Amino acid sequence: MADAEGQESPDQLGGSLGMAGQIEHIARHFDRVRSRALAGEGLSPRDVEVLNALGQAGSPYRLSQGDLARASQLTSGGMTSQADRMEEAGWVARSRDPDDRRGVLVSLTETGRQILERSLKTYLSGAEASFGGLGPADQRALQRILTKLVAAIEGEGSSGA
């Protein structure tokens, strides 16, 4: 941002604006790392969100389609088309909910579990390599700072800012 004389303000370039730019650069890097990991398995980020929600549900790795939609932040219609595609790929299986005649259960298949595991392992390997230039103490310090930043950002959202 230029001042009245047309000069860039050093405070803005090196302060918040500079940090925001660095964070955006880092975010783009990790987005590329994730995209490469997922592309190797033919997955989209949305696929991983759904598969991961099922994996985190614990054995028997099954959720109602409504619960899965909420966990994946999808509308019910969006979840239906997502589940259709994933079922066709063999990553999930759907069945009637025995406790709800209109309900549908979505289960993680063994194929889906293996694909999720491989893609997360590939992503984790890429992410770990990205942090390779930082020693353990720096990584712990960065984790503390990022935790504070996320809390501050989330606090802004809850206060209406």
C-alpha positions in Angstrom: 0.0 0.0 0.0 1.4 3.4 -0.9 1.6 6.4 1.4 0.8 10.0 0.4 4.1 10.2 -1.4 3.6 7.0 -3.4 6.0 5.0 -1.2 5.2 1.5 0.0 4.6 1.3 3.8 7.3 -1.0 5.3 5.0 -1.9 8.2 2.3 -3.2 5.8 4.8 -5.1 3.6 6.6 -6.8 6.4 3.8 -7.1 9.0 0.4 -8.6 8.6 0.3 -8.4 4.8 3.6 -10.1 4.6 2.6 -12.9 7.0 -0.7 -13.4 5.2 1.1 -13.7 1.9 3.5 -16.3 3.3 0.5 -18.3 4.8 -1.2 -18.2 1.4 2.0 -19.4 -0.3 2.3 -22.3 2.2 -1.4 -23.1 1.8 -1.0 -23.3 -2.0 2.0 -25.6 -1.5 0.1 -28.0 0.7 -2.9 -27.9 -1.6 -0.5 -29.1 -4.4 1.0 -31.8 -2.1 -2.6 -33.0 -1.3 -3.7 -32.9 -4.9 -0.8 -35.0 -6.0 -1.4 -37.6 -3.3 -5.1 -37.8 -4.1 -4.7 -37.8 -7.9 -2.5 -41.0 -7.6 -5.6 -42.8 -6.3 -8.2 -41.0 -8.4 -9.6 -39.2 -5.4 -11.0 -35.7 -5.0 -10.7 -33.7 -1.7 -14.4 -34.3 -1.2 -13.9 -38.1 -1.6 -11.3 -38.1 1.1 -13.6 -36.1 3.4 -16.3 -38.7 3.0 -14.0 -41.7 3.3 -12.2 -40.1 6.3 -15.6 -39.4 8.0 -16.4 -43.1 7.6 -13.0 -44.2 8.8 -13.3 -42.0 11.9 -16.7 -43.5 12.7 -14.9 -46.6 13.9 -15.8 -50.2 13.3 -18.0 -51.1 11.5 -17.1 -47.9 9.5 -20.7 -47.0 8.8 -22.9 -43.9 9.1 -26.3 -43.0 8.1 -26.3 -41.0 4.9 -27.6 -38.0 6.8 -24.9 -38.1 9.4 -22.3 -38.6 6.7 -23.6 -35.6 4.8 -23.3 -33.4 8.0 -19.8 -34.8 8.8 -18.8 -34.0 5.2 -20.6 -30.6 5.1 -22.7 -31.7 2.1 -26.4 -31.2 1.4 -28.5 -34.4 1.3 -28.7 -34.1 -2.5 -24.9 -33.6 -2.7 -24.4 -36.6 -0.5 -26.6 -38.7 -2.6 -24.7 -38.0 -5.8 -21.3 -38.3 -3.9 -22.4 -41.7 -2.5 -23.6 -42.8 -6.0 -20.2 -42.0 -7.5 -18.2 -43.6 -4.6 -20.4 -46.7 -4.6 -19.8 -47.1 -8.3 -16.1 -46.9 -7.7 -16.4 -49.6 -5.0 -15.2 -47.4 -2.2 -18.5 -47.5 -0.2 -21.5 -49.7 0.0 -25.1 -48.6 0.8 -27.7 -50.5 2.6 -31.1 -50.0 4.2 -31.1 -48.9 7.8 -32.8 -51.7 9.8 -33.9 -49.1 12.4 -35.3 -46.6 9.9 -37.3 -47.8 6.9 -36.4 -44.6 4.9 -32.9 -44.5 6.1 -29.7 -45.4 4.2 -26.5 -46.5 5.8 -23.2 -45.9 4.0 -20.3 -48.2 4.8 -16.6 -48.0 4.0 -15.6 -51.0 1.9 -12.2 -52.7 2.2 -11.2 -51.1 -1.1 -12.2 -47.7 0.2 -10.3 -48.2 3.4 -7.2 -49.2 1.5 -7.4 -46.2 -0.9 -7.9 -43.8 2.0 -5.0 -45.3 3.8 -2.7 -45.1 0.8 -3.7 -41.5 -0.1 -3.3 -40.3 3.5 0.1 -42.0 3.7 1.3 -40.4 0.5 0.0 -37.0 1.7 1.6 -37.4 5.1 4.9 -38.3 3.5 4.7 -35.1 1.3 3.7 -33.0 4.3 6.5 -34.4 6.5 9.1 -33.7 3.7 7.8 -30.1 3.6 8.7 -29.6 7.2 12.1 -31.3 6.9 13.9 -28.0 7.1 12.6 -27.4 10.6 14.0 -29.2 13.6 11.8 -30.7 16.2 11.9 -27.6 18.5 11.0 -25.4 15.5 8.1 -27.7 14.6 6.8 -27.6 18.2 7.0 -23.8 18.2 5.3 -23.5 14.9 2.5 -25.9 16.1 2.0 -23.6 19.2 1.8 -20.5 17.0 -0.5 -22.0 14.5 -2.8 -23.3 17.3 -3.0 -19.7 18.6 -3.6 -18.3 15.2 -6.4 -20.7 14.5 -8.0 -20.0 17.8 -7.8 -16.2 17.1 -9.3 -16.6 13.7 -12.1 -18.8 15.0 -12.7 -16.3 17.8 -13.2 -13.6 15.2 -15.8 -15.6 13.4 -17.8 -16.2 16.6 -17.8 -12.5 17.5 -19.4 -11.5 14.2 -16.2 -10.0 12.8 
